[in-house]
Amino acid sequence: MSPRQKECHGHGFTLVELLIAITVLVALVAIAVPWFASYVDKQNVGRAVNDMRVLDNRIQNYKMSNDVYPPSINDIPQGNLFDPWGRSYQYLQIEGDAKAKGQERKDKNLVPINSDFDLYSMGADGKTTAPLTAKDSQDDVVRANNGSYYGLASNY
């Protein structure tokens, strides 16, 4: 061997060292990806809650001006707002609309969660059913107790 080859010999990584480094990297990614996804989910729920509070305020202003809740969410400013998952917020006028009976969102005892109006996002999966305990409703972000609760249906 030349002196130059002797200098460079022994400075590379062995296959075992490379496998250990790759294993550590894969483990870190396996921990980081679910954590980041959970963080994004929490941020989306928080944004939906904030949007719904704004919409609730605008619906209440409509009620004060017209003595009745709006028949459609599109009758209020920003009523065409999209949730963080790219879908329209859902609205159902309950008070003053006899046709709404039976369509309201319901708790685990199948009791309506609001008496004035329902306002909710269908969540990440875009699916929902009236009872909040149903699988399709667990990720919904809801307004309940006539505005006393905002959050995930699974936490209500």
Secondary structure, DSSP 8 states (H G I E B T S, - for coil): --HHHHHHTT-S--HHHHHHHHHHHHHHHHHHHHHHHHHHHHHHHHHHHHHHHHHHHHHHHHHHHHSS--SSGGGSTTTT-B-TTS-B-EEEE-TT-GGGTTTS-B-TTS-BS-SSEEEEE-TTTT---SBTTSGGGTT-EEEEGGGTEEEEGGG-
